[in-house]
Amino acid sequence: MPSELDHSSQEPLYLQVIEDIRRDIASGLYRPGEKIPSEIELGDIYRVSRITVRNAVKVLERDGLLIKRQGKGTFVTEEAEQKAPFENDDIVRSFTKTCENNGVVPGAKLVTCERVLLPLDRPSFFGGADNGAAIRVVRVRTADDVPLMVEDNLFDPVKYRFLLDEDLEGCSIFELIEQKTGLVPRTSADCVLSMERATAQLAELLQVAENEPLFTVSGEYSDQYGEPMFIGLQHVVGKHYSFRL
């Protein structure tokens, strides 16, 4: 059902209306070919002006989700179902493959790749290798050049030391690791999906407003032989992404 807008947010109200209608289309509340509430009704639902609603509807029309029919109202397009938020049904799946499944072009922008010490709560995850160190790789992942997530992963410092010397711009790390070692990740039983608000740093990297709702996905992952592979943390833009679990 339509959500209540955050009138104290830095994000403009018309953008919040756009995001909410997108979610309602993706969830099936408004189905392809179905008429949505009128501008006046949407204004009452969201407690915003008719101009705010009109601006939101114009953007959704431009994006091919809605269509106005003279004298009849505004309807969800038949193609809208194909334009639902980016969806992933396997959290550990290569982002590149997930993009291909969603018909978009994957990208990766490297923020940092460096040797660090493991967090104090996980000092022996890699068995004390390299004196409790890890290879930390932070990248912004994009789909059709739109930032979707910041991935912040800690890899085994011995098996994956080669990552320090690789060009990690625009590639799939999982595919690179498989090519180099034959190892692939397996979903963690302890994987946790939660929500957060974008910090100033994350907001800048993801090109969203500060305090934007984000998914966080965290977990400890092993390879196909049960050996520790990496500790993963993803910060995902909620309005562009959905998980099928």
C-alpha positions in Angstrom: 0.0 0.0 0.0 1.2 3.6 -0.5 3.7 4.7 2.2 3.6 7.8 4.3 6.2 10.3 3.0 8.9 11.7 5.2 8.2 15.5 5.1 11.4 16.2 7.1 13.7 14.4 4.6 16.1 16.3 2.4 14.8 14.3 -0.5 12.1 16.3 -2.5 8.6 15.1 -2.0 7.9 14.4 -5.6 10.9 12.0 -5.7 9.5 10.2 -2.7 6.1 9.9 -4.5 7.9 8.5 -7.6 9.8 5.9 -5.5 6.6 4.8 -3.7 4.6 4.4 -6.8 7.5 2.5 -8.4 7.4 0.1 -5.4 3.7 -0.3 -5.6 3.9 -1.2 -9.3 6.7 -3.6 -8.6 4.8 -5.2 -5.7 1.7 -5.7 -7.8 -0.5 -3.2 -6.0 -0.9 -1.3 -9.3 -0.9 -3.9 -12.1 -0.1 -3.4 -15.8 -3.2 -2.0 -17.5 -4.7 -0.9 -14.2 -5.8 2.7 -13.5 -4.0 4.4 -10.6 -5.7 7.0 -8.3 -6.3 10.5 -9.7 -3.9 13.4 -9.0 -6.3 14.7 -6.4 -6.6 11.3 -4.7 -2.8 10.8 -4.7 -2.4 14.3 -3.2 -4.8 13.2 -0.4 -3.0 9.9 0.1 0.5 11.4 0.3 -0.6 14.8 1.8 1.1 16.8 -0.9 0.0 19.4 -3.5 -1.4 18.4 -6.8 1.6 20.0 -8.5 3.9 17.6 -6.6 1.9 14.7 -7.7 1.8 16.0 -11.3 5.6 16.3 -11.4 5.9 12.7 -10.1 3.5 11.3 -12.7 5.3 13.1 -15.5 8.6 11.4 -14.6 6.9 8.0 -14.4 5.3 8.7 -17.8 8.7 9.6 -19.2 10.1 6.4 -17.7 7.4 4.3 -19.4 5.7 3.2 -16.2 2.5 5.2 -16.6 0.4 6.5 -19.5 -2.3 9.1 -19.5 -5.5 8.5 -21.4 -7.6 11.5 -22.3 -10.8 11.6 -20.3 -10.1 8.2 -18.6 -7.2 8.8 -16.2 -3.7 7.5 -15.7 -2.8 3.8 -16.2 0.1 1.5 -15.5 1.7 0.5 -18.9 1.7 -3.1 -20.0 5.6 -2.8 -20.1 5.8 -1.7 -16.5 6.2 -5.2 -15.1 9.5 -5.4 -17.0 10.7 -2.2 -15.5 10.4 -3.2 -11.9 13.3 -2.5 -9.5 16.6 -4.4 -10.1 16.0 -7.9 -8.6 18.4 -10.5 -7.2 17.3 -13.9 -6.0 20.7 -15.0 -4.8 22.6 -12.6 -2.5 26.0 -14.1 -3.2 25.6 -14.4 -7.0 28.0 -12.5 -9.1 26.7 -8.9 -9.5 27.7 -9.1 -13.2 25.5 -12.2 -13.8 22.6 -10.6 -11.9 22.9 -7.5 -14.1 22.8 -9.8 -17.2 19.7 -11.5 -15.9 18.0 -8.1 -15.5 19.0 -6.8 -18.9 21.4 -4.0 -17.8 25.1 -3.3 -18.2 27.2 -3.9 -15.0 29.9 -1.6 -13.8 32.3 -1.3 -10.9 34.2 1.8 -9.6 37.1 1.0 -7.2 37.2 3.0 -4.0 40.0 1.2 -2.3 41.9 -2.1 -2.4 44.3 -2.5 0.5 45.7 -4.8 3.2 44.0 -4.2 6.6 43.7 -5.9 9.9 40.5 -7.9 10.6 37.9 -6.3 12.9 38.4 -7.1 16.6 35.3 -9.3 16.6 36.6 -11.5 13.8 40.4 -11.8 14.3 40.7 -15.4 13.4 38.2 -15.8 10.5 41.0 -16.6 8.1 42.8 -18.8 10.7 45.2 -16.1 11.7 46.7 -15.9 8.2 49.1 -13.0 7.6 49.0 -12.1 11.3 45.2 -11.5 11.3 45.1 -9.4 8.1 42.7 -9.2 5.2 42.5 -7.8 1.7 39.8 -5.1 1.8 38.1 -4.2 -1.5 35.5 -1.4 -1.6 33.7 -0.7 -4.8 30.6 1.0 -6.1 28.6 -1.3 -8.3 26.5 0.2 -11.1 23.9 -0.9 -13.5 23.6 1.1 -16.7 25.9 3.6 -14.9 23.4 4.0 -12.0 25.0 3.4 -8.6 23.2 0.5 -6.9 25.5 -0.6 -4.1 28.7 -0.1 -2.2 30.4 -3.5 -1.6 32.9 -3.6 1.2 34.5 -7.1 1.3 37.4 -8.6 3.3 39.2 -11.5 1.6 41.6 -14.2 2.8 44.9 -12.3 2.8 47.0 -15.3 1.5 44.7 -17.0 -1.2 43.6 -13.7 -2.6 46.6 -11.5 -2.2 46.7 -11.2 -6.0 43.7 -8.8 -5.8 46.2 -6.1 -4.7 47.8 -6.2 -8.1 44.7 -6.6 -10.3 42.7 -3.9 -12.1 39.3 -4.1 -10.3 37.6 -1.4 -12.3 34.5 -2.7 -14.1 35.1 -6.4 -13.6 33.5 -9.2 -11.6 35.7 -10.1 -8.6 34.0 -13.5 -8.3 34.8 -14.3 -11.9 38.3 -13.1 -11.5 38.8 -15.3 -8.4 37.3 -18.3 -10.2 39.7 -17.8 -13.2 42.7 -17.5 -10.9 41.9 -20.2 -8.3 38.9 -22.2 -9.4 37.1 -21.2 -6.2 33.6 -19.9 -6.0 31.6 -18.5 -3.1 28.7 -20.1 -1.4 25.8 -18.3 0.4 26.3 -18.0 4.1 23.7 -19.4 6.5 24.5 -16.4 8.7 23.8 -13.8 6.1 21.8 -10.9 7.5 19.6 -8.5 5.5 18.7 -5.3 7.4 18.1 -1.6 6.8 20.1 1.6 7.4 20.2 5.3 6.5 22.9 6.5 4.2 25.8 8.3 5.9 27.3 11.3 4.2 30.0 9.1 2.7 27.7 6.5 1.4 25.3 9.1 0.0 28.1 10.7 -2.0 29.3 7.3 -3.4 25.7 6.2 -4.2 24.6 9.6 -5.5 21.6 9.7 -3.1 20.4 12.0 -0.4 21.9 11.7 3.1 19.7 9.4 5.2 18.3 7.6 2.1 17.0 4.2 3.1 19.5 1.4 2.2 19.6 -2.3 2.5 22.6 -3.8 4.2 23.6 -7.4 3.5 26.3 -8.8 5.7 27.7 -12.3 6.2 30.7 -14.6 6.3 31.1 -16.6 3.1 33.0 -19.8 2.3 34.2 -21.4 -0.9 32.7 -24.6 -2.4 34.9 -26.6 -0.1 33.8 -25.0 3.1 37.0 -22.9 3.5 36.6 -19.2 4.6 36.6 -17.0 1.6 35.4 -13.5 2.5 33.5 -11.3 4.9 31.0 -9.3 3.0 29.1 -6.1 3.6 26.9 -4.5 1.0 25.1 -1.1 1.2 22.3 -1.2 -1.4 20.0 1.6 -2.6 16.6 0.3 -1.6 14.6 2.2 -4.2 16.5 0.6 -7.1 16.8 -2.9 -5.7 14.7 -5.8 -4.4 15.7 -9.3 -3.1 13.7 -12.5 -3.8 14.6 -14.8 -0.9 
